[in-house]
Amino acid sequence: MTLENTPKSVESDGTFRLWFVPDGSNPKSAAILNGSTAKSITYSMVPGGFKRDTNEETVSDERLSLKQMLERPGSVTDSIEVQYVFGDEDDVANAALAEGVEGSIVARYAVPNETDATAAQLVDIAKVRCGKQRKNQPVRNGVWVKTQKLFVIAPVEDDVALIA
C-alpha cells in the first residue's frame, strides 16, 4: 500500500478576517466587504475573542427490543460571543456592534488578512442582533476589553462563495 499524501496546513496567524456588515447591505458581496459599509473588526478582537460555537442536539430513535440505541441529528444552535478592545477614538468594534444593532458577521478563514475580498472566496455568514456591551474588569498591565453576545437571528450560512 502507498503512503497517503500529507496535506499542507495553513498557519492561522494573519490568515483570518472578520467583518460586520450592517443590515441593508449584502454580506455576500466582495464589493461591500472591501468598501466603507462593512467594518473590518478582526484586529479589534483580543486573542480568543471570536467564539463561535455550533451545537447539534441528538434525537433518540429507539426501537422495540433492539439492543443498539439509534440516534438522528436534531436541532442546531449557533452562538457567538466576542471580546474586543475599546477606549480609543478609532475603535471600530465598539461603535459597529452597538447594543440592538442588527447586521451580519462575515468570517473568512485561511486567506491572508490583507487580501481583498474577491468573488468565489468562501466565508461564513451569521445574521446577528448585538447584545449588551459589558466592560471587563481592569487587569494589571492589560488593555480595556468588552465582552458581548451576538444573538444569531437567522440560520448561519457556512462556506458561502462571495459574489463580485
N, C-alpha and C positions, 0 to 999 in steps of 0.2 A: 504494500500500500504506500502511496506517495504522501509525504508530509503536506498538510494543507498550508495554504498561504497565510501569512500573518498580516492582517490589515494594518495600515498605518493609523496611528492615533493623531488627534488634533489637540494641541495644547489649549486649555481653557482660558489662560491669561491672555487678554487682549482680543479674544475671538467671540465676544458676546455683545449684543446691542439690545437696548430696551428703549422703547418709545411709549409715550402716552399720546393718543390721538383723541381730541375732544369729539363728542357727539356731533354729527352733521358732516363729518369728513370721512372719506373711505380709508379704513385702516389697511386695505389690501393694495393700495396704490403706492408704488415706489415714489412717484412724484410728490405725494402728500408727505411721505416719510422723510424725503430729502428737503422739503420746503419748511417754511416757518410755522405752519399749522401744527405739525407734530412736534412734541417736545422730547428731545433726547435726554433720558433720565438715568442712563447706565451709571455714569460716574458720580451721580448724586447718592447712589446706594453704597452702603458700607459692606464689607465682606460678609457674605451670608445674608445680605439684606433683601434679596428677592427670593421669597419662599413660596413656591407654587407646589401644592400637594394635590394629588388625584387619588381618591379613594373609591374603590369599587366594592359594593355590597355583594354578598353571596346569597343566592336563593336556594334553599334546600329543596331537593327533588327526591323525596323518599318514595320507596316502592314496597309493596306488600312482600314480606319475607326476604327481600334482597339484603344480604349482609353488607354490601357496599353502599355507603351513603353517597348519593349523587348530588351534584350541585350545578347551578347555572349562574351566569353573570346577572347581577342586579343593577340597582341604581348607581350612578356615578356622581360623586361630589367633587368639584374642583374648588379649591380655596387659595387665596393669595394674601400674603402679608408682606409688607415692605418695611424696611428701615433705611432712613436716609439722613444725610447731614442737612442742617438748616442754620440760619442765623446770619448768613451773608446776603447782601443786597442782590446778588446774582443767583441765589439758589433757585434751581429750576423745579425740582420735585415738589417742594413745599407749596409753591404757587400753583403748579399744574394740578396737584392732587388735593385741592381744597375740598373740605367735607361737603358731601352732597353732589359733587360734580360727577357726571357720567361720561364715559368715553371707553376707549379700548387700550389695553396693554398689548403691545406687539413685541414679541421676543424673537430674536434671530440668533441662532447658535452656529458655532464653528466657521464663522466668517470674520475676518479681521474687522475690529470695531470701526476703523477709519474708512472702510469700503462703503461707498454709497449703496443704498438700496437699489436693486435692479429687478426688472421683470424676471420671473422664474425662480428667484431666491425663495427658500422655504422659511416660513415664520409660523409661530403660534399666536393666535389672537384670542383675547379674553375680554368680553364686554363687561365693564365693571361700574359700580357706584362707589365712590370714595367714602369711607367711613371717617370716624373722628381721628384727627391727628393728635397723637399722645406724645408728649415730651418725655424722653427717657431721663433717668436720674443722672445727674452730673457725675463724671468719673475723673479721677486724678490723671493728668497727662492725656486727656482724651479730647474729643470733639463733641459738639452738641448734635444729638440724634433724635429723630422722631420715629415712632412705630405706628403703623396704620394698617387696618384691614381694608382690603379692596373686595367688596362683595360682588361675586360673579353673578350677573343678572341675565345671562343667555348662555346657551351651550358653547363651550370652548371649541375653537377650531384649531386642530394641530396640523402642522406640515402643509400650510396653505401656500400655494405659489403666488407670489406677488404679480400684479399687473403693472404695466407702464404707468 
